[in-house]
Amino acid sequence: MKKTVLAAAAMAALQANAQAPGDAPPAQPPETTLRPVVVTATPGVAQQAFDTAASIDAVEGATLRNAQLQVNLSESLVRVPGVVALNRQNYAQDLQISVRGFGARSTFGVRGLRLYSDGIPATAPDGQGQVSHFDLASADRIEVLRGPFSALYGNSSGGVISIFTADGAPGLQAEGAAAVGSDGIRRVNARFAGDNGAWNWNLGATHFETDGFREHSAARRDGLNGKLKWKASADTRVTFVANAVDMPDVQDPLGLTRAEFEANREQASPAALLFNTRKSVDQQQVGAIIEHQLDAANGLKLTTWRGQRGTEQFQAIPVGTQTPVTHPGGVIDLDRDYMGVDGQWVHRTRLAGSPLTFTAGLYADQLKEHRRGFLNFTSPTTLGVKGALRRDEDNRVRSFDQYAQANWETERFGLTAGLRHSSVRFRSDDHFIAGTNGDDSGSADYSATTPMAGLVYHVSDRLNVYGAVGRGFETPTFNEVSYRPGGQTGLNFDLRPAYSRHYEIGVKAEPLRNWRANVALFQANTRDEIVVLTNQGGRSTFQNAGRTRRRGLEAALAGSWAESWSTYAAFTWLDATYRSAFTTCPGAPCPTAANPAVPVPAGNRIPGIPRASAFAELVYKHRPWGLEAGVELRHIGRIAVDDRNTDFAPSATLWNLRLALAQNVQRWTVREFVRVDNVADRNHVGSVIVNEGNSRFFEPAPGRTWLLGVSALYAF
């Protein structure tokens, strides 16, 4: 009986996932509660999230686009327990995303997490990731994996975030959408999708721009995303994916001191205006996934990708600081080429009469980087321009992983075990050798074996109890080894990887019809934690800082009643602290006699991580009118700004409202929405810059804002 119910629910969920954006989901009997099917928890094996021994959530595409801007992951990741996605209101630095406290130290981009777009890694082999090319307008879902199972993904896998582009629905569909809002927000996007014979496709383009809530924070982003699937035969399927993003001259307002924040949260830092701080990014990426079923028991999957990313960033480094020839300057110019391949074999058999799935694979990727540094001035009065060359080097990082996992599912138990061995090699060749700036070429090798295991007990069809353990490791990124403390030249290859042990127990239940609840307790112990040593003018140096502990609780509740009403709530409590003392530098250069290192005592909170966060919503739907109205609550707790805990961003509780309408007229589906965020016009901090050396820790968030949007889909 149990397997029949699970199979029916899995089929219903897969059919729901196949719907393209804009399509209405198929009607379901009132007693049916769909259980999302996920693939991130156990690579190569699709499972219901409800039946895995892991904390994993799927945010469906309809939720991603429901009265949302559809530009930032922070719009929807706030719904996932254990995840903190803080919008810096600064498109030059991207979001600050952490999972159970991993990734919180990142000053730009995403750090300590594994990111995937349609199975193609968005995380480089050194662990640095980007999400600017994630296309929410065409997404089918986002899967978020936390805890011990992340070890299956190797280096820098404190958590895994995967986005999947929707398949095209049968026939042809064309869709256009637009939104306008506060602070000069404009978003226009178009999509063309369909399914015809052996071919299926979904192609989208997005243009976004904003004047910015703060002074000197205007941004523009143009993106393309496409997925093309070809069913070559009954046993072979090929998927082609491609995306590109262009963000020219995005202004960077930098952080504010507490005094500046309290005086005028809309201002930019004076240094940002003086040096015209800004950043330009362009990226192009292609990939292919070939899946072939050899026979009923064996299948092969080959994923390959290649891409290029260019970055030019103008920083607020004072002129006097750049005078020594050993200083790398105030302009960063990066050209990165990356590629990789992931080969996977999946074998399905039976053990003791129950299904056993075994997966094994080889993974290799490479990043080549040409890094140059320039002065950010040509004269003492001409600032914010590219000056003389001060750094020129070729860097390369390679990884090679071998992995295996087994998943055995019986009537009452599910057992998953896996092992991954990762090797990461860094090399730098220095071409800027002048005077006292010598040859700083060097290399470093890191490796680790990361096992994991999870056990789930199916108490009944509606109640699962599980536990999991695992080990993880995290190498420094090239950005983290790019600068040495104390003004020394060359890369900081003295940094060591951080190693962690993860533990988790949890319960997943459906206590009532159309209600679901998840609760998890977790702990992660880390040694040689990589932390910020100095951070000034957009430039950071890092060090290892002994032992840390992250422990907490996640809970989520979802349900509906009376056909028209539904609710969802997620809560996270996270205690993230240093368990051993170390020293840090409040300013640069450091350590010096004038600016000595200062102690950080054991027990201090890890900065960038709120102790409590929550999201809740109450939704009313009147289906005959296509009406949906919702009220949202978002809470973020106090956040320490530095290792010494000298200051905290205050907690904030925000209320948001949204209203949406939908009309179906013959072949047309038209939707309109309006939303108001921060209804009470609360003055709050959006994010913090961890350990900022000039005490410019605070990145303000806007007060009350509004957004209007409309979309129209035509089915041919």
C-alpha positions in Angstrom: 0.0 0.0 0.0 2.8 2.4 0.9 4.7 2.0 -2.3 1.5 2.5 -4.3 0.7 5.8 -2.6 4.3 6.9 -3.0 4.4 6.0 -6.7 1.1 7.9 -7.3 2.4 11.0 -5.5 5.7 10.9 -7.3 4.0 10.7 -10.7 1.7 13.6 -9.7 4.7 15.7 -8.6 6.7 15.0 -11.7 3.7 16.0 -13.9 3.4 19.3 -11.8 7.1 20.0 -12.3 6.8 19.5 -16.0 4.5 22.5 -16.3 6.1 25.5 -18.0 5.8 29.0 -16.5 2.5 30.4 -17.1 0.7 27.1 -17.2 -2.0 26.3 -14.7 -1.3 23.1 -12.7 -3.5 20.1 -13.3 -6.5 19.8 -11.0 -5.9 17.5 -8.0 -8.4 15.7 -5.7 -8.9 17.6 -2.5 -7.2 14.8 -0.4 -4.0 14.8 -2.5 -0.9 16.4 -0.9 1.8 16.6 -3.5 5.3 15.7 -2.4 8.1 17.4 -4.4 10.5 15.1 -6.2 14.1 16.2 -5.9 17.4 15.1 -7.4 19.9 17.2 -5.4 19.8 15.0 -2.2 21.2 12.0 -4.0 22.9 12.8 -7.3 21.6 10.6 -10.1 18.6 9.4 -8.1 15.2 11.1 -8.1 13.5 10.9 -4.7 10.6 12.4 -2.9 11.9 15.1 -0.5 9.6 13.7 2.1 11.3 10.3 2.1 15.0 11.3 2.1 17.2 11.3 5.2 18.2 14.9 4.3 17.0 18.5 4.8 16.0 19.5 1.3 13.3 21.9 0.1 12.0 22.7 -3.3 10.7 26.2 -4.2 8.5 25.8 -7.2 8.6 28.1 -10.2 5.1 29.4 -9.6 6.3 30.6 -6.1 9.4 32.2 -7.6 7.3 34.3 -9.9 4.3 35.0 -7.7 4.1 38.8 -7.4 7.9 39.0 -7.3 10.6 41.0 -9.1 12.2 37.8 -10.4 15.7 39.2 -10.2 17.1 38.2 -6.8 17.3 34.8 -5.1 16.6 36.5 -1.8 13.0 37.1 -2.9 12.2 33.3 -2.4 15.1 31.7 -0.5 13.7 33.5 2.6 11.1 30.7 2.6 13.7 28.0 3.2 14.6 27.2 6.8 18.4 27.3 7.5 19.0 29.7 4.6 19.8 33.4 5.0 19.8 35.4 1.8 20.5 39.0 2.4 20.0 41.6 -0.3 22.8 44.1 -0.1 20.9 46.6 -2.3 24.3 46.6 -4.1 24.3 44.8 -7.4 28.1 45.3 -7.7 28.6 42.8 -4.8 25.7 40.3 -5.4 23.6 38.7 -2.6 25.0 37.4 0.7 23.8 33.8 1.0 24.6 31.4 3.8 23.3 28.0 4.6 23.4 27.0 8.3 26.0 29.7 8.7 28.3 28.5 5.9 29.1 31.3 3.4 28.4 34.2 5.7 31.9 35.7 5.5 31.7 36.3 1.8 32.2 40.0 1.0 30.9 39.5 -2.6 29.6 36.6 -4.6 28.7 33.3 -2.9 31.2 31.4 -0.9 31.2 28.0 0.9 28.2 26.6 -1.0 27.8 24.6 -4.2 25.6 26.2 -6.9 24.2 24.5 -10.0 22.1 25.7 -13.0 20.5 22.9 -14.9 23.2 20.5 -13.6 26.0 22.8 -14.7 28.2 24.0 -11.8 28.0 27.8 -11.0 30.7 27.3 -8.4 34.4 27.3 -9.5 36.8 24.5 -8.4 38.1 26.9 -5.7 34.6 27.3 -4.2 33.7 30.8 -5.4 30.2 30.9 -6.9 28.0 33.4 -8.7 24.2 33.5 -9.1 23.8 36.5 -11.4 23.0 34.3 -14.4 20.2 32.3 -12.5 17.0 33.0 -14.5 14.0 33.0 -12.2 11.5 33.9 -15.0 11.9 30.5 -16.7 12.7 28.3 -13.7 10.8 25.2 -12.9 12.1 25.0 -9.3 15.0 25.7 -7.0 16.2 22.9 -4.7 18.1 23.7 -1.5 20.1 20.9 0.3 21.5 21.4 3.8 23.5 19.3 6.2 25.6 16.1 5.9 24.3 15.1 2.5 26.1 18.2 1.0 29.4 16.3 1.5 28.4 14.3 -1.7 29.3 17.5 -3.6 32.9 17.9 -2.4 34.8 21.1 -1.8 33.0 24.1 -0.3 29.6 22.3 0.1 28.2 23.8 3.2 25.0 23.5 1.3 23.8 23.1 -2.3 21.5 25.4 -4.3 20.3 24.1 -7.7 18.0 25.9 -10.2 16.3 24.0 -13.0 14.8 25.6 -16.1 11.3 24.4 -16.9 10.6 22.2 -19.9 8.4 23.6 -22.6 4.8 22.5 -22.5 3.2 20.7 -25.5 2.8 23.0 -28.5 4.2 26.5 -28.6 4.1 29.3 -26.0 5.2 32.9 -26.2 5.3 35.1 -23.1 6.1 38.7 -22.3 6.3 40.3 -18.9 7.2 43.7 -17.3 7.4 45.2 -13.9 8.1 48.7 -12.5 8.6 49.8 -9.0 10.2 52.1 -6.5 13.7 53.5 -7.0 13.4 53.4 -10.8 13.1 49.6 -11.0 12.3 48.4 -14.5 12.2 44.7 -15.6 11.2 43.4 -19.0 11.4 39.8 -20.0 10.3 37.5 -22.9 10.2 33.7 -23.2 9.5 31.3 -26.1 9.0 27.6 -25.2 7.5 24.5 -26.7 7.5 20.8 -27.4 7.5 19.3 -30.9 8.3 15.7 -31.6 11.8 14.8 -30.3 12.5 18.4 -29.4 11.7 20.5 -26.3 12.9 24.0 -25.6 12.6 27.0 -23.3 14.4 30.2 -24.2 14.3 33.4 -22.2 15.7 36.9 -22.1 15.6 39.5 -19.3 16.5 43.2 -19.0 16.6 44.8 -15.5 17.7 48.2 -14.4 17.3 50.3 -11.3 18.4 53.8 -10.2 19.1 52.3 -6.8 17.6 53.0 -3.4 20.9 54.5 -2.3 23.1 57.2 -3.8 25.5 55.8 -6.4 23.8 52.4 -6.6 22.4 52.3 -10.1 22.6 49.0 -11.9 21.7 47.3 -15.2 21.6 43.6 -16.0 20.9 41.8 -19.3 20.5 38.1 -19.3 19.8 35.2 -21.7 19.0 31.6 -20.7 18.1 28.7 -22.8 17.5 24.9 -22.5 17.1 22.6 -25.5 16.3 18.9 -25.1 16.6 16.3 -27.8 15.2 12.8 -27.4 17.7 11.1 -29.8 16.2 7.6 -29.2 14.1 5.7 -26.7 17.3 5.3 -24.6 19.2 8.5 -25.2 18.4 12.1 -24.3 20.6 15.1 -24.9 20.1 18.5 -23.1 21.9 21.6 -24.3 22.0 24.6 -21.9 23.4 28.1 -22.5 23.2 31.4 -20.6 24.8 34.8 -20.6 24.8 37.9 -18.4 26.1 41.4 -18.9 26.3 44.0 -16.1 28.2 47.1 -17.2 29.4 49.8 -14.8 27.3 48.8 -11.8 27.8 51.4 -9.2 29.0 50.4 -5.7 27.9 52.7 -2.8 30.1 50.7 -0.3 29.0 50.3 3.3 28.2 52.9 5.9 29.5 53.5 9.4 26.8 53.4 12.2 26.9 57.2 12.3 26.4 57.5 8.6 23.6 54.9 8.6 21.7 56.7 11.4 22.2 60.1 9.8 21.1 59.1 6.2 20.7 55.5 5.1 20.3 56.5 1.5 23.7 58.1 1.1 26.8 56.4 -0.4 30.1 56.3 1.4 32.1 59.4 0.6 34.9 57.2 -0.6 32.6 55.6 -3.2 31.9 59.0 -4.7 35.5 60.1 -4.5 36.8 57.1 -6.5 33.6 56.3 -8.5 33.6 52.7 -7.2 31.9 50.4 -9.7 32.0 46.9 -11.2 31.5 45.5 -14.7 30.8 41.8 -15.3 30.1 39.7 -18.4 29.7 36.0 -18.5 28.9 33.4 -21.2 28.4 29.7 -20.5 27.4 26.6 -22.5 26.9 23.0 -21.4 25.6 19.6 -22.6 24.2 16.7 -20.7 24.0 13.3 -22.4 21.9 10.5 -20.7 21.9 7.0 -22.1 20.1 3.9 -20.7 22.3 0.9 -21.4 19.7 -1.6 -20.2 17.0 -1.9 -17.6 19.7 -1.8 -14.8 22.4 0.5 -16.1 22.5 4.1 -17.2 25.2 6.6 -18.1 25.3 10.4 -17.7 27.9 12.8 -19.1 27.8 16.5 -18.2 30.3 18.9 -19.8 30.5 22.7 -19.7 32.7 25.7 -20.7 32.4 29.3 -19.9 34.1 32.7 -19.7 33.7 35.5 -17.1 35.2 38.9 -17.1 35.3 41.3 -14.2 36.6 44.9 -13.8 36.2 46.5 -10.4 37.2 50.0 -9.3 37.9 50.1 -5.5 38.2 52.9 -2.9 41.9 52.4 -2.1 43.5 55.7 -1.0 46.2 57.1 -3.3 48.9 57.1 -0.6 48.3 53.5 0.2 49.1 52.5 -3.5 52.4 54.3 -3.6 54.7 51.3 -2.9 55.4 49.3 -6.0 54.5 46.2 -4.0 50.8 47.4 -3.7 48.6 45.7 -6.3 46.5 48.9 -7.0 42.9 49.9 -6.7 41.5 48.4 -9.9 41.0 44.6 -10.3 40.9 43.2 -13.9 40.0 39.5 -14.2 39.6 37.3 -17.2 38.4 33.8 -16.3 38.0 30.7 -18.5 36.6 27.6 -17.0 35.5 24.1 -18.1 34.7 20.8 -16.7 33.2 17.3 -17.1 31.2 15.0 -14.8 30.8 11.3 -15.8 28.3 9.2 -13.9 27.2 5.5 -13.9 23.9 4.5 -12.2 23.2 0.8 -11.5 19.8 -0.4 -10.3 19.4 -3.8 -8.7 17.7 -5.4 -5.6 19.1 -6.4 -2.3 17.1 -8.6 0.0 14.1 -8.0 -2.2 14.3 -4.2 -2.0 15.5 -1.6 -4.5 19.2 -0.7 -4.4 20.6 2.1 -6.5 24.4 2.5 -6.8 26.0 5.6 -8.4 29.7 6.2 -9.2 31.4 9.0 -11.0 34.4 11.0 -11.9 34.4 14.8 -11.8 37.1 17.2 -13.1 37.1 21.0 -13.7 39.5 23.8 -14.3 39.6 27.5 -13.9 42.2 29.7 -15.6 42.5 33.3 -14.5 44.4 36.2 -15.8 44.5 38.7 -12.9 45.8 42.2 -13.3 45.9 45.2 -10.9 46.1 48.8 -11.8 46.3 52.1 -9.9 42.8 53.7 -9.6 44.2 57.2 -10.4 46.4 58.9 -13.0 47.2 61.9 -10.8 46.4 63.0 -7.3 43.3 64.9 -8.7 42.2 62.3 -11.3 40.7 59.5 -9.4 38.5 56.5 -10.3 40.3 55.8 -13.6 42.6 53.0 -14.6 46.2 54.0 -14.1 49.6 52.2 -14.2 49.9 48.4 -14.1 50.7 47.0 -10.6 49.9 43.3 -10.8 50.0 40.8 -13.6 49.7 37.0 -13.1 48.2 33.9 -14.5 46.4 31.6 -12.0 45.1 28.2 -12.4 43.1 25.9 -10.1 42.1 22.3 -10.9 40.0 19.8 -9.1 39.6 16.1 -9.6 37.0 14.1 -7.7 35.9 10.5 -7.5 32.6 9.7 -5.8 30.3 6.8 -5.1 27.0 6.4 -3.3 24.4 3.7 -2.6 20.7 4.1 -1.8 18.7 1.2 -0.4 15.0 1.5 0.1 13.0 -1.1 2.1 9.4 -1.0 3.3 10.4 0.6 6.6 13.9 1.9 6.1 15.9 3.9 3.7 19.7 3.9 3.8 22.0 6.2 1.9 25.8 6.2 2.1 28.4 8.0 0.0 32.0 8.8 -0.3 33.9 11.4 -2.2 37.6 12.1 -2.6 38.5 15.6 -3.8 41.9 17.0 -4.9 42.3 20.8 -5.6 45.5 22.2 -7.0 46.3 25.9 -7.1 49.1 27.5 -9.2 50.2 31.1 -9.8 52.7 32.5 -12.3 53.8 36.1 -11.5 54.6 38.3 -14.5 54.9 41.6 -12.6 58.5 41.7 -11.3 59.7 45.3 -10.6 62.2 46.6 -8.0 61.2 45.3 -4.6 58.3 43.5 -6.0 59.9 40.1 -6.6 58.6 36.9 -8.2 55.6 35.7 -6.2 54.8 32.6 -8.2 53.7 29.6 -6.1 51.4 26.6 -5.8 49.4 24.7 -3.2 47.7 21.3 -3.2 44.7 20.3 -1.0 42.8 17.0 -0.8 40.2 15.4 1.4 37.9 12.4 1.6 34.4 13.2 2.7 32.0 10.4 3.7 28.3 10.7 4.6 25.5 8.4 5.7 21.8 8.8 6.4 19.1 6.6 7.7 15.3 7.2 7.5 12.7 5.2 9.3 9.2 5.2 7.7 7.1 5.1 10.8 4.0 5.3 8.6 2.9 6.7 5.2 2.7 10.1 6.8 5.6 10.1 9.3 9.4 9.8 8.7 12.2 10.0 11.3 15.8 10.3 10.1 19.4 10.9 11.0 22.5 11.7 9.0 26.3 12.3 9.6 29.0 13.6 7.2 32.3 15.3 6.8 33.1 18.3 4.7 36.0 20.5 3.7 36.5 23.9 2.2 39.6 25.2 0.5 40.4 28.9 0.3 39.3 30.5 -3.0 41.6 32.4 -5.3 40.0 35.6 -4.0 40.8 34.6 -0.5 44.5 33.8 -1.3 44.9 36.8 -3.6 46.3 39.2 -0.9 48.7 38.5 2.0 48.4 40.3 5.3 50.7 43.1 6.3 51.0 44.5 2.8 53.2 41.6 1.6 53.2 40.7 -2.1 52.0 37.4 -3.7 49.3 34.9 -2.9 48.5 33.8 0.6 49.2 30.1 0.2 49.7 29.8 4.0 45.9 29.5 4.3 44.8 25.9 5.1 41.5 24.2 4.2 38.7 24.1 6.8 37.4 20.7 7.8 34.0 20.1 9.3 31.8 17.3 10.8 28.0 17.5 10.4 25.3 15.8 12.4 21.5 16.0 11.9 18.3 14.4 13.2 14.8 15.2 12.0 11.2 14.5 11.6 9.0 14.9 8.5 5.2 14.5 9.0 1.8 15.0 7.4 -0.3 15.3 10.6 -3.5 16.3 8.8 -4.8 16.2 5.3 -3.1 18.9 3.2 -0.7 19.8 6.1 3.0 19.1 6.3 5.6 19.8 9.0 9.4 19.3 9.0 11.7 19.8 12.0 15.5 19.2 12.1 18.2 19.6 14.8 21.7 20.0 13.5 25.3 20.7 14.5 28.5 21.3 12.5 32.0 21.4 14.1 34.7 23.0 12.1 38.5 23.3 12.5 40.8 25.7 10.8 37.8 28.0 10.0 38.7 30.5 7.3 37.9 34.0 8.5 38.5 37.6 7.4 41.7 39.1 8.8 41.5 42.6 7.3 38.9 44.2 5.0 39.4 47.7 3.7 38.3 49.5 0.5 36.8 46.3 -0.9 40.0 44.3 -0.4 40.2 41.4 2.1 42.9 39.2 3.6 42.1 35.9 5.4 43.4 33.6 8.0 42.6 30.3 9.8 41.0 30.7 13.1 40.8 27.5 15.0 37.5 25.8 15.9 33.9 26.9 15.4 30.5 25.3 16.1 27.2 25.8 14.4 24.2 24.3 16.0 20.5 24.9 15.6 17.0 24.0 14.8 15.0 24.3 11.6 11.2 24.0 11.3 8.6 24.5 8.5 4.9 24.1 8.4 2.6 24.3 5.4 -1.1 23.7 5.0 -4.4 24.7 3.6 -8.1 24.7 4.7 -11.5 25.6 3.5 -10.3 25.4 -0.1 -9.5 29.1 -0.2 -7.0 29.6 2.6 -3.4 28.4 3.0 -0.4 29.2 5.2 3.3 28.6 5.3 5.9 29.3 8.0 9.6 28.6 8.4 11.8 29.3 11.4 15.5 28.9 12.0 17.5 29.2 15.3 21.2 29.1 14.8 24.0 29.4 17.4 27.2 30.0 15.5 30.3 30.7 17.7 34.0 30.5 17.8 35.1 27.7 20.1 38.8 28.8 20.3 40.4 32.2 20.7 42.5 33.9 18.0 43.7 37.4 17.0 42.4 39.6 14.2 43.2 43.0 12.7 40.7 45.9 12.9 42.5 47.8 10.3 45.3 47.6 7.7 48.3 47.4 7.5 48.3 44.9 10.4 49.9 43.7 12.5 52.2 46.6 13.1 53.3 48.5 16.1 50.8 51.3 15.4 48.0 48.8 14.6 48.5 45.6 16.5 46.4 42.5 16.3 43.6 42.2 18.9 42.2 39.1 20.6 38.9 37.4 19.7 37.8 35.4 22.7 36.2 32.0 22.5 32.4 32.2 22.6 32.1 35.2 20.3 29.4 34.9 17.6 30.5 34.3 14.1 29.7 37.6 12.2 27.2 37.8 9.4 24.9 35.2 10.9 21.6 36.0 12.6 20.7 33.9 15.6 17.0 33.8 14.6 15.2 34.2 11.2 11.6 33.5 10.2 9.2 33.7 7.3 5.4 33.3 7.4 2.5 34.0 5.0 -1.2 33.8 5.0 -2.8 33.5 1.6 -6.4 33.7 0.3 -7.4 32.5 -3.1 -10.7 33.0 -4.9 -10.3 30.8 -7.9 -13.3 31.9 -9.9 -11.9 35.4 -10.1 -8.2 34.2 -10.4 -7.6 36.3 -7.3 -4.8 35.7 -4.7 -4.1 38.0 -1.8 -1.3 37.4 0.7 0.3 38.9 3.7 4.0 38.1 4.6 6.1 38.4 7.7 9.9 38.4 7.6 12.1 38.5 10.6 15.9 38.6 10.8 17.7 38.7 14.1 20.7 40.7 15.2 23.9 40.2 13.2 27.4 40.7 14.5 29.5 42.8 12.2 32.9 41.6 13.1 34.8 38.8 14.9 35.2 41.0 18.0 31.4 41.6 18.2 32.0 45.3 18.6 28.6 46.1 17.0 25.5 44.5 15.7 23.0 45.1 12.9 19.7 45.4 14.7 16.9 42.8 14.3 14.0 43.7 12.0 10.5 42.4 11.5 8.9 43.4 8.2 5.4 43.1 6.9 4.7 42.7 3.1 1.4 42.6 1.1 0.7 41.2 -2.3 -2.3 41.0 -4.6 -2.5 39.1 -7.9 -5.1 38.5 -10.6 -5.2 36.0 -13.5 -7.5 35.7 -16.5 -7.7 33.0 -19.1 -9.3 34.1 -22.4 -9.2 31.5 -25.1 -5.4 31.0 -25.8 -4.3 33.9 -23.6 -3.3 33.8 -19.9 -2.8 37.3 -18.4 -1.6 38.0 -14.9 -1.3 41.3 -13.0 0.2 41.9 -9.5 1.0 44.5 -7.0 3.1 44.2 -3.9 4.2 46.5 -1.1 7.3 45.6 0.9 8.1 46.9 4.4 4.6 48.3 4.8 5.4 49.9 8.1 8.4 51.7 6.5 10.8 50.2 9.0 14.4 51.6 9.0 16.6 48.5 8.9 19.9 47.0 7.7 19.8 44.7 4.7 23.3 43.2 5.1 26.7 43.7 6.8 30.2 43.7 5.4 32.0 41.4 7.8 35.1 42.9 9.5 35.2 46.0 7.3 38.4 47.8 8.4 37.0 51.4 8.2 33.9 50.3 10.3 31.7 50.7 7.2 29.8 47.5 8.2 26.3 48.5 7.3 24.5 48.1 4.0 21.1 49.7 4.5 17.8 48.4 3.1 15.0 50.6 1.7 11.9 51.7 3.5 8.4 51.1 2.1 8.6 50.1 -1.6 6.1 49.1 -4.3 6.2 46.9 -7.4 3.6 46.5 -10.2 3.8 43.8 -12.8 2.0 42.2 -15.7 2.5 39.2 -17.9 0.8 37.7 -20.9 1.2 34.2 -22.3 -0.1 33.0 -25.6 -0.4 29.3 -26.4 -0.3 28.5 -30.1 
